[in-house]
């Protein structure tokens, strides 16, 4: 590990200790969410920790920590990527869809802890430092996480958050208003990113290593994702925002994955989050004992001879790919038998942790072209996105394998076969993005399914006690909000996770 990376990891560890000591009441509005604004803690130090945490949130938690895996595991299961094994019990609330207010309570607190850190970075970077570039980076990461919170919960505290002296009980902003505000915030961040960075920024930026143009591409990709999510809203017109995206350099391109690495290594609590959660422990044991491949995604991959299956999963004990059925209490293969998570996901203990994969940006662009929002050939854009998925996963001879997959599976790759029904081409793109996102970004797949309802039947939980034959449209607010911010959360009324839609859900 380089000297610089050792310093970054030490700084991250110090902030982690501070965070942990206050974690249980971080978003307690009667406490002090701005506890990291001490003059001895610089925005650069806070930013490195916040960037690391942003990567951790993609997989749920740091390996071995409270909440590891569980924050995202439900989504992996709900969309048919992962399944429990026969020697471990299923997650009751997730497999029955019978959620309560505690379901994502810790996840809510961890997300607002991260967002409070990023808010602090922005404030401290701008005043008195005048570091607009660092502030812009914090705003871009913040926009990503705020959108994901809205997509899960709907209305949430936004404009009054992190200001306890002025707003001890922050109000809940409307989800649509937050989306609009995030577009404006990203516009400001892009402007900040076009300014001259201080000499320290390259060392501080453990995400894009001082590449301000890549930060702008990332911000534009998030702007496009906000637009795509609203595709089914009646009367929605994205043209003004699309023009901004195109006028400031466009979205992330092939090879432009946004990721973070403070100096991961094969040591306890220092492994890359994906490897530490779904790969192997420092002693070589499977980290995610009790979880493996879901038969639903295996069926899709095997039916099309998709070479990516070799990168998503390992072979099972039967010599082929062996999966389980989510929610099945008996009959699933054991942990020793099931296909585990493959080398395309688990490259090494010191691998970068993705924050936004390059291929996902290309799929967003492909859908925008298919909808007529952007110029270009939709088929070419889709092919490029599929190919980038093969390359990203490290499939041997990736470009030729991708070309063979596209050529041999016209029913799922040739847009002329999409049909003429409403949103047919868009669902076509979403299905390919769904495959590419296997075990990588399940939240995006859950959102796409709620938006377009494009997945073939078969992904619903097999739990005989499930209370619905459809996926929840959202989750309930965190129990901690009813304890610390009841005055505001109670104004949201009664939430039904099957009928209380997020504003963009048709």
C-alpha positions as CSV (number, residue, x, y, z in Angstrom):
1,X,0.0,0.0,0.0
2,X,1.4,3.4,-0.9
3,X,2.2,6.0,1.8
4,X,-0.7,8.2,0.5
5,X,-3.2,5.3,0.6
6,X,-2.1,4.5,4.2
7,X,-2.8,8.1,5.2
8,X,-6.2,8.0,3.6
9,X,-7.1,4.7,5.2
10,X,-6.0,6.0,8.6
11,X,-8.1,9.2,8.1
12,X,-11.1,7.1,7.1
13,X,-10.6,4.8,10.1
14,X,-10.6,7.8,12.5
15,X,-13.8,9.2,11.0
16,X,-15.4,5.8,11.1
17,X,-14.7,5.6,14.8
18,X,-16.3,9.0,15.3
19,X,-19.2,7.9,13.2
20,X,-19.7,4.6,15.0
21,X,-19.6,6.3,18.5
22,X,-22.6,8.4,17.5
23,X,-24.2,6.1,14.9
24,X,-27.3,5.1,16.9
25,X,-28.5,8.7,17.0
26,X,-26.8,10.3,14.0
27,X,-30.1,11.5,12.6
28,X,-31.6,12.2,16.0
29,X,-32.6,15.8,15.4
30,X,-32.3,16.4,19.1
31,X,-28.6,15.6,18.8
32,X,-25.9,17.2,16.7
33,X,-25.6,16.0,13.1
34,X,-22.9,18.5,12.5
35,X,-20.5,17.0,15.0
36,X,-17.8,16.7,12.3
37,X,-17.5,20.4,11.8
38,X,-14.7,20.8,14.3
39,X,-12.0,23.1,13.0
40,X,-9.4,20.3,13.3
41,X,-11.3,18.1,10.8
42,X,-10.8,19.4,7.3
43,X,-13.3,18.9,4.4
44,X,-10.7,16.9,2.6
45,X,-10.5,14.3,5.4
46,X,-14.3,14.1,5.6
47,X,-14.6,13.8,1.9
48,X,-12.3,10.8,1.7
49,X,-14.4,9.0,4.3
50,X,-17.7,10.0,2.7
51,X,-16.4,8.7,-0.7
52,X,-15.4,5.4,0.9
53,X,-18.9,5.2,2.5
54,X,-20.6,5.9,-0.8
55,X,-18.9,2.8,-2.2
56,X,-19.8,0.8,0.8
57,X,-23.5,1.7,0.4
58,X,-23.5,0.0,-3.0
59,X,-23.2,-3.4,-1.3
60,X,-24.8,-2.6,2.0
61,X,-22.0,-2.4,4.5
62,X,-18.3,-2.8,5.2
63,X,-17.5,-6.5,5.6
64,X,-17.8,-7.7,9.2
65,X,-19.7,-4.5,10.3
66,X,-23.2,-4.1,11.5
67,X,-25.6,-4.1,8.6
68,X,-23.1,-5.7,6.1
69,X,-25.0,-7.1,3.2
70,X,-28.5,-6.7,4.7
71,X,-29.1,-3.1,3.4
72,X,-29.1,-4.3,-0.2
73,X,-29.8,-8.0,0.1
74,X,-33.5,-7.6,-0.1
75,X,-33.2,-5.9,-3.5
76,X,-30.9,-8.6,-4.8
77,X,-33.5,-11.2,-3.8
78,X,-36.6,-9.2,-5.0
79,X,-35.4,-8.9,-8.6
80,X,-34.2,-12.5,-8.9
81,X,-30.4,-12.1,-8.7
82,X,-29.8,-13.9,-5.4
83,X,-31.4,-16.6,-3.3
84,X,-30.9,-18.0,0.2
85,X,-29.4,-21.5,0.5
86,X,-31.1,-24.6,2.0
87,X,-29.0,-24.6,5.1
88,X,-29.9,-21.1,6.2
89,X,-33.3,-19.5,7.0
90,X,-34.9,-17.0,4.6
91,X,-35.3,-13.3,5.6
92,X,-38.9,-13.3,6.8
93,X,-39.9,-9.7,6.1
94,X,-38.1,-9.6,2.8
95,X,-39.4,-12.9,1.5
96,X,-43.0,-12.3,2.7
97,X,-43.0,-8.6,1.7
98,X,-44.6,-8.0,5.1
99,X,-42.4,-5.0,6.0
100,X,-42.5,-2.9,9.1
101,X,-40.9,0.4,10.2
102,X,-37.7,-1.3,11.3
103,X,-37.0,-2.9,7.9
104,X,-34.5,-0.3,6.6
105,X,-34.2,1.7,9.8
106,X,-30.4,1.2,10.0
107,X,-30.0,1.8,6.3
108,X,-31.9,5.1,6.6
109,X,-29.6,6.2,9.5
110,X,-26.5,5.2,7.6
111,X,-27.6,7.1,4.5
112,X,-28.3,10.3,6.4
113,X,-25.0,9.9,8.2
114,X,-23.3,9.8,4.8
115,X,-25.4,12.8,3.5
116,X,-24.6,14.8,6.6
117,X,-20.9,14.2,6.0
118,X,-21.2,15.3,2.4
119,X,-23.2,18.4,3.5
120,X,-20.4,19.3,5.9
121,X,-17.8,18.9,3.1
122,X,-19.8,21.3,0.9
123,X,-20.2,23.9,3.7
124,X,-16.6,23.7,4.9
125,X,-15.2,23.6,1.4
126,X,-17.1,26.7,0.3
127,X,-16.7,28.8,3.4
128,X,-14.0,29.8,4.2
129,X,-11.9,27.7,1.9
130,X,-13.6,28.7,-1.4
131,X,-12.9,25.2,-2.8
132,X,-15.7,25.0,-5.3
133,X,-14.3,21.8,-6.9
134,X,-14.4,19.8,-3.7
135,X,-17.8,21.2,-2.9
136,X,-19.0,20.1,-6.3
137,X,-17.7,16.6,-5.9
138,X,-19.6,16.3,-2.5
139,X,-22.7,17.6,-4.1
140,X,-22.6,15.1,-7.0
141,X,-22.2,12.1,-4.5
142,X,-25.0,13.6,-2.4
143,X,-27.3,13.8,-5.4
144,X,-26.8,10.2,-6.2
145,X,-27.7,9.0,-2.7
146,X,-30.6,11.4,-2.3
147,X,-32.2,10.1,-5.4
148,X,-31.9,6.5,-4.2
149,X,-33.5,7.5,-0.9
150,X,-36.4,9.1,-2.7
151,X,-36.8,6.1,-4.9
152,X,-37.1,3.8,-1.9
153,X,-39.1,6.1,0.5
154,X,-40.7,8.8,-1.5
155,X,-41.0,12.2,0.4
156,X,-38.0,12.7,2.7
157,X,-36.2,15.5,4.6
158,X,-34.1,17.5,2.1
159,X,-34.2,21.3,2.2
160,X,-34.3,21.5,6.0
161,X,-31.9,18.5,6.7
162,X,-28.7,19.0,8.6
163,X,-29.7,22.4,10.1
164,X,-30.7,21.4,13.6
165,X,-30.5,24.9,15.1
166,X,-32.9,26.3,12.6
167,X,-35.0,23.2,11.9
168,X,-34.9,20.8,14.8
169,X,-37.7,18.7,13.2
170,X,-36.9,18.9,9.4
171,X,-39.9,18.8,7.2
172,X,-40.5,16.2,4.5
173,X,-40.1,17.6,1.0
174,X,-42.2,16.2,-1.8
175,X,-40.3,13.6,-3.9
176,X,-40.9,15.5,-7.1
177,X,-39.6,18.7,-5.6
178,X,-36.4,16.9,-4.5
179,X,-35.9,15.6,-8.0
180,X,-36.2,19.1,-9.3
181,X,-33.8,20.4,-6.7
182,X,-31.3,17.7,-7.4
183,X,-31.2,18.8,-11.1
184,X,-30.4,22.3,-10.0
185,X,-27.8,21.1,-7.5
186,X,-26.1,19.1,-10.2
187,X,-26.1,22.1,-12.5
188,X,-24.3,24.1,-9.7
189,X,-21.9,21.2,-9.1
190,X,-21.0,21.1,-12.9
191,X,-20.3,24.8,-12.8
192,X,-18.1,24.3,-9.7
193,X,-16.3,21.5,-11.5
194,X,-15.4,23.8,-14.4
195,X,-13.3,26.0,-12.0
196,X,-9.7,25.6,-11.2
197,X,-9.1,23.0,-8.6
198,X,-6.6,23.4,-5.7
199,X,-3.4,21.4,-6.0
200,X,-4.6,19.2,-3.2
201,X,-7.7,18.0,-5.0
202,X,-6.0,15.1,-7.0
203,X,-4.7,13.5,-3.7
204,X,-8.0,14.1,-1.9
205,X,-10.1,12.7,-4.8
206,X,-10.0,9.0,-4.3
207,X,-12.9,8.6,-6.7
208,X,-11.9,10.2,-10.0
209,X,-8.3,11.1,-9.1
210,X,-8.7,14.8,-10.0
211,X,-10.4,14.2,-13.3
212,X,-12.8,17.1,-13.3
213,X,-14.3,16.2,-16.7
214,X,-15.1,12.7,-15.5
215,X,-16.9,14.3,-12.5
216,X,-18.9,16.4,-15.0
217,X,-19.8,13.3,-17.0
218,X,-20.9,11.6,-13.7
219,X,-23.1,14.5,-12.8
220,X,-24.7,14.5,-16.2
221,X,-25.3,10.7,-15.9
222,X,-27.1,11.3,-12.7
223,X,-29.1,14.1,-14.4
224,X,-30.1,11.6,-17.1
225,X,-31.0,9.0,-14.5
226,X,-33.3,11.5,-12.8
227,X,-35.0,12.1,-16.2
228,X,-35.3,8.4,-17.2
229,X,-36.9,7.6,-13.9
230,X,-39.7,10.1,-14.7
231,X,-40.3,8.7,-18.2
232,X,-43.8,7.5,-17.3
233,X,-45.0,10.8,-15.7
234,X,-47.8,12.3,-17.7
235,X,-46.7,15.4,-19.6
236,X,-43.1,15.1,-18.6
237,X,-40.7,16.9,-21.0
238,X,-37.0,16.4,-20.5
239,X,-35.8,18.5,-23.4
240,X,-34.4,21.4,-21.4
241,X,-32.4,19.1,-19.1
242,X,-31.2,16.9,-22.0
243,X,-29.8,20.1,-23.7
244,X,-27.9,20.9,-20.6
245,X,-26.4,17.4,-20.5
246,X,-25.3,17.6,-24.1
247,X,-23.9,21.1,-23.8
248,X,-21.7,20.2,-20.9
249,X,-20.0,17.1,-22.3
250,X,-22.5,14.3,-22.0
251,X,-22.6,11.2,-19.8
252,X,-20.1,8.6,-18.7
253,X,-18.7,6.7,-21.6
254,X,-17.1,3.3,-22.1
255,X,-14.3,2.8,-19.5
256,X,-15.5,5.6,-17.3
257,X,-16.6,3.7,-14.3
258,X,-16.9,5.8,-11.2
259,X,-15.3,3.9,-8.3
260,X,-13.4,4.4,-5.0
261,X,-10.3,2.9,-3.5
262,X,-8.6,4.3,-0.4
263,X,-6.1,1.4,-0.4
264,X,-8.1,-1.8,0.0
265,X,-6.1,-4.9,0.9
266,X,-6.7,-8.5,2.0
267,X,-6.9,-7.7,5.7
268,X,-9.7,-7.6,8.1
269,X,-11.9,-4.5,7.6
270,X,-9.7,-3.4,4.7
271,X,-11.1,-5.5,1.9
272,X,-13.0,-3.9,-1.0
273,X,-16.6,-3.9,0.1
274,X,-17.9,-6.1,-2.7
275,X,-15.2,-8.6,-2.1
276,X,-15.6,-8.5,1.6
277,X,-19.4,-8.9,1.5
278,X,-19.9,-11.3,-1.4
279,X,-16.4,-12.7,-2.0
280,X,-14.0,-14.2,0.5
281,X,-12.7,-13.4,4.0
282,X,-8.9,-12.9,4.5
283,X,-8.7,-16.5,5.4
284,X,-10.3,-17.7,2.2
285,X,-13.8,-18.6,3.4
286,X,-16.9,-17.5,1.6
287,X,-18.0,-14.2,3.0
288,X,-21.7,-14.5,2.1
289,X,-22.5,-18.0,3.4
290,X,-26.2,-18.6,3.1
291,X,-26.5,-16.8,-0.3
292,X,-26.0,-17.8,-3.9
293,X,-27.4,-17.6,-7.4
294,X,-31.1,-17.3,-8.0
295,X,-32.6,-19.8,-10.5
296,X,-34.4,-16.9,-12.1
297,X,-31.4,-15.0,-13.4
298,X,-29.6,-18.3,-14.2
299,X,-32.4,-19.4,-16.4
300,X,-32.2,-16.1,-18.4
301,X,-28.4,-16.4,-18.8
302,X,-28.4,-20.1,-19.7
303,X,-31.2,-19.8,-22.2
304,X,-29.3,-17.3,-24.2
305,X,-25.8,-18.9,-23.8
306,X,-24.7,-15.7,-22.2
307,X,-21.0,-15.9,-21.4
308,X,-21.3,-13.4,-18.6
309,X,-22.7,-16.2,-16.5
310,X,-19.1,-17.3,-16.0
311,X,-18.3,-14.0,-14.5
312,X,-21.4,-13.5,-12.4
313,X,-21.3,-17.0,-10.8
314,X,-19.2,-20.0,-10.0
315,X,-20.1,-23.6,-11.0
316,X,-22.2,-25.5,-8.4
317,X,-21.5,-28.9,-7.0
318,X,-23.3,-30.5,-9.9
319,X,-20.7,-29.3,-12.3
320,X,-23.1,-26.8,-13.8
321,X,-24.8,-23.6,-12.6
322,X,-27.0,-24.4,-9.6
323,X,-29.3,-21.9,-8.1
324,X,-32.0,-21.5,-5.4
325,X,-35.4,-20.0,-5.3
326,X,-35.9,-17.0,-3.1
327,X,-38.3,-17.5,-0.3
328,X,-38.1,-21.3,-0.5
329,X,-37.6,-22.7,3.0
330,X,-36.7,-26.3,2.0
331,X,-35.3,-27.7,-1.2
332,X,-32.7,-25.1,-2.1
333,X,-29.1,-26.3,-2.5
334,X,-26.8,-25.8,0.5
335,X,-24.0,-23.3,0.7
336,X,-21.6,-26.0,-0.4
337,X,-23.6,-26.8,-3.4
338,X,-25.0,-23.6,-4.8
339,X,-23.3,-21.4,-7.4
340,X,-21.5,-18.6,-5.6
341,X,-20.6,-15.1,-6.8
342,X,-18.0,-15.1,-9.6
343,X,-14.8,-13.4,-10.5
344,X,-16.5,-10.7,-12.6
345,X,-17.8,-9.3,-9.3
346,X,-15.0,-10.5,-7.0
347,X,-11.8,-9.7,-8.8
348,X,-9.6,-9.3,-5.8
349,X,-9.6,-8.0,-2.2
350,X,-8.0,-4.8,-3.3
351,X,-10.2,-4.1,-6.2
352,X,-11.9,-0.7,-6.7
353,X,-15.4,-0.5,-5.3
354,X,-17.8,0.8,-8.0
355,X,-20.1,3.7,-7.4
356,X,-21.5,4.0,-10.9
357,X,-20.5,1.4,-13.6
358,X,-19.7,2.7,-17.1
359,X,-22.1,0.2,-18.8
360,X,-25.1,1.5,-16.7
361,X,-24.5,5.0,-18.1
362,X,-24.5,3.6,-21.7
363,X,-27.9,1.8,-21.0
364,X,-29.4,5.1,-19.8
365,X,-28.2,6.8,-22.9
366,X,-29.6,3.9,-25.1
367,X,-33.0,4.4,-23.5
368,X,-32.9,8.1,-24.0
369,X,-32.1,7.6,-27.7
370,X,-34.8,4.9,-28.0
371,X,-37.3,7.4,-26.5
372,X,-36.3,10.1,-29.0
373,X,-34.8,12.3,-26.2
374,X,-31.3,12.2,-27.6
375,X,-30.0,11.8,-31.2
376,X,-28.4,8.6,-32.3
377,X,-29.1,5.1,-33.4
378,X,-30.9,3.2,-30.6
379,X,-29.6,-0.2,-31.8
380,X,-26.0,0.9,-31.9
381,X,-26.3,2.5,-28.5
382,X,-27.8,-0.7,-27.0
383,X,-25.1,-2.9,-28.6
384,X,-22.5,-0.6,-27.2
385,X,-24.0,-0.9,-23.7
386,X,-24.2,-4.7,-23.9
387,X,-20.6,-4.8,-25.1
388,X,-19.4,-2.6,-22.3
389,X,-21.1,-4.9,-19.8
390,X,-19.0,-7.8,-21.2
391,X,-15.8,-5.7,-21.0
392,X,-16.6,-4.5,-17.5
393,X,-17.0,-8.0,-16.2
394,X,-13.8,-9.1,-17.7
395,X,-15.2,-11.7,-20.0
396,X,-12.4,-13.2,-22.1
397,X,-12.4,-11.9,-25.7
398,X,-15.2,-9.7,-24.5
399,X,-16.0,-7.8,-27.7
400,X,-16.3,-10.9,-29.8
401,X,-18.4,-12.7,-27.1
402,X,-20.7,-9.7,-26.9
403,X,-21.1,-9.7,-30.7
404,X,-21.9,-13.4,-30.7
405,X,-24.5,-12.9,-27.9
406,X,-26.2,-10.0,-29.7
407,X,-26.2,-11.9,-33.0
408,X,-27.5,-15.2,-31.6
409,X,-30.2,-13.7,-29.5
410,X,-32.2,-11.3,-31.7
411,X,-35.4,-11.8,-29.7
412,X,-33.8,-10.0,-26.8
413,X,-31.2,-7.8,-28.5
414,X,-32.6,-6.7,-31.9
415,X,-34.7,-3.6,-31.3
416,X,-36.8,-4.3,-34.4
417,X,-38.3,-7.2,-32.4
418,X,-39.3,-5.0,-29.6
419,X,-42.8,-4.6,-31.0
420,X,-45.0,-1.5,-31.3
421,X,-46.6,-1.4,-27.9
422,X,-46.0,1.6,-25.6
423,X,-42.6,1.6,-24.1
424,X,-41.6,-1.6,-25.9
425,X,-38.2,-0.4,-27.0
426,X,-37.6,1.1,-23.6
427,X,-38.4,-2.1,-21.8
428,X,-36.1,-3.9,-24.3
429,X,-33.2,-1.7,-23.1
430,X,-34.3,-2.1,-19.5
431,X,-34.2,-5.9,-19.8
432,X,-30.6,-5.8,-21.1
433,X,-29.6,-3.4,-18.3
434,X,-31.3,-5.7,-15.8
435,X,-29.0,-8.6,-17.0
436,X,-25.9,-6.4,-16.9
437,X,-26.7,-5.2,-13.3
438,X,-26.8,-8.8,-11.9
439,X,-25.5,-8.6,-8.3
440,X,-24.1,-5.1,-9.1
441,X,-26.9,-2.6,-8.8
442,X,-30.2,-4.3,-7.7
443,X,-31.7,-1.0,-6.7
444,X,-31.7,0.2,-10.3
445,X,-33.3,-3.0,-11.4
446,X,-36.0,-2.7,-8.7
447,X,-36.7,0.9,-9.8
448,X,-36.9,-0.1,-13.5
449,X,-39.3,-2.9,-12.8
450,X,-41.6,-0.6,-10.8
451,X,-41.3,1.9,-13.7
452,X,-41.8,-0.4,-16.7
453,X,-43.0,-3.8,-15.4
454,X,-40.8,-5.5,-18.0
455,X,-39.6,-8.7,-16.3
456,X,-41.0,-12.0,-17.2
457,X,-42.9,-13.8,-14.5
458,X,-41.0,-15.9,-12.0
459,X,-39.0,-13.6,-9.8
460,X,-41.7,-13.3,-7.0
461,X,-40.8,-14.8,-3.7
462,X,-41.7,-18.5,-3.1
463,X,-42.5,-17.9,0.5
464,X,-45.9,-19.4,1.2
465,X,-46.5,-16.7,3.7
466,X,-46.0,-13.8,1.3
467,X,-48.7,-11.2,1.5
468,X,-48.6,-10.1,-2.1
469,X,-48.0,-11.5,-5.6
470,X,-46.3,-8.2,-6.6
471,X,-43.2,-6.4,-5.4
472,X,-43.6,-3.6,-3.0
473,X,-43.6,-0.2,-4.7
474,X,-41.7,1.4,-1.9
475,X,-40.6,0.8,1.8
476,X,-41.9,2.2,5.0
477,X,-40.3,5.1,6.8
478,X,-37.7,4.3,9.4
479,X,-38.7,3.6,12.9
480,X,-36.1,6.1,14.1
481,X,-38.0,8.9,12.3
482,X,-41.1,8.2,14.3
483,X,-39.0,8.4,17.5
484,X,-37.0,11.5,16.7
485,X,-38.9,13.4,14.0
486,X,-42.5,12.3,14.6
487,X,-43.9,15.8,14.1
488,X,-42.8,15.7,10.4
489,X,-43.1,12.1,9.4
490,X,-46.6,11.7,10.8
491,X,-47.7,14.4,8.3
492,X,-47.0,11.8,5.5
493,X,-50.0,9.8,6.7
494,X,-50.5,6.1,6.4
495,X,-48.2,4.4,3.9
496,X,-49.2,1.2,2.0
497,X,-46.2,-0.3,0.3
498,X,-48.3,-1.8,-2.4
499,X,-50.5,1.2,-3.3
500,X,-48.7,4.4,-2.0
501,X,-46.6,5.1,-5.2
502,X,-43.5,7.1,-5.6
503,X,-44.4,10.0,-7.9
504,X,-42.7,8.5,-10.9
505,X,-44.4,5.1,-10.7
506,X,-47.2,4.6,-13.3
